[in-house]
Amino acid sequence: MCGFVGMISSTPVAAQIGLGMQMIQHRGQDAAGIGTWDDRRVHLVKGLGMIPQAVPEQAWPTLHGNAGIGHVRYPTAGAVSTAEDAQPFRTRSPGILLAHNGNVTNVPEVTAWLRDQGHVVLSSCDAEPILLTFACALTNRRPAGHTTEDVVAAVREVHARVRGAYSVVAIVEVDGQPTMVAFRDPHAIRPGVYGQSSSGAWMVASESVALDVLEIEKRGDLPYGQVALLRAGQEPVLIPVSEGQPRHCAFERIYFARPDSHMEDGRINRTRWLMGRRLAREWRERGHEADIVVPVPDSSRTAAMAMADELQIQHRDGFVKNRYSGRTFIMPDQASRDAALRLKLNPIREMFEGRKVLLVDDSIVRGSTMRRIVGMVRALKPESLHIAIFSPPVTHPCFYGIDMPTRAELVATQFEGQDLEVALTTYFGADSVTFLTQEGTRAVLGPNLCDACFSGDYVVPVSEAERSAIEAERRAG
Ligand code: SF4
């Protein structure tokens, strides 16, 4: 999980990139960086931590140039973050500045090919193999003076060699002009949007909220199977590079993206509302009853409101989320783990005591947090406690850029072969557990969907060796 903001303008861009990045800080808090393109020179500031630590505002005036890229990082592979792994990355010959969001599944294969071409990968960040493959493909065509045709050929080479899910933004000189180049993997699994300001500047970003803060009008999602070449004050150039069916990440819509973001199929807030309504109908068919709907904050708020609306019962905030608690580390005993959860999420007693409660959450992955939440709520003596999840059970890990545990750590795998809703009702200590069905999810999200973590249907094949390598890295992290 990562996020990027790229901009090309006729005036300096660092401050606007910094503002846009703050709208997508939720996409990564481990590292951040801004690189700018200043008449063939690159200025780069990056480091560990959130934006204020990694790229403090005082550094922005030193980042000269009318084009640039900002990035926030949350590693999904590669154990511990180092400043070297922070993005964006650059090459000197040819001069390219690049960042991406996603996960490359065949890093060893790409690295071996790059080694044969005389390139050494120095970091453990998978942006570097993408950058070097792109750079290598450009220089194999000609050493300098790259053209639009060279860029199209280089993106085709990236698509042919680099497997996984990735949305990429790069700054490179094309046809003698600084150009922002943006493209997604052939299935457009990871998101990306582009838009233009009233002054003619172009911005690309992982989520549309980065454009909103600067009042830049969204022109569209980065089109799948095409590369976009953007220059300040000019119309975008969109060129087909590969064929493939779009399969956008379902989890972005359910959990990861901000509710005020707009992706291919609509506003995230609206999508979650529709999922909540659909889940309410499926929940009601099972004959359950409740007199209050309570979301587990924050991403389930909209779906919980929709459930309450559909079921014609009250919706109330039952938890206060502590925005200032920071990270909690693995605690050695149950009492400390409970304290860590309360530090993040404290229940409001009156919302639960003596009531028939319907608790709504976005997903169940490990199940440990939900189990502790149920324990905490049970202590407040509700008359009954039902759980509704507005996604299907997570049964398979994600290899496409969302940070998830290994398959063995998913709570669904512990109860394989059993009725999962019944098994989890007992495991959590609830009165019932209901998941939104796969049919219900597809009915809302449409057919152009990656739902591999719910179905095991991986649109980009991942070999056993690649799965083992990625899972080993996760265990090491
Ligand atoms: S496997 Fe799940 S989390 Fe990963 S890209 Fe597909 S839908 Fe998103």
Residues whose N, C-alpha, C, O or C-beta is under 5 A from the ligand:
A	BS01	SF4	C249 A250 F251 P397 C398 F399 Y400 I402 C450 D451 A452 C453
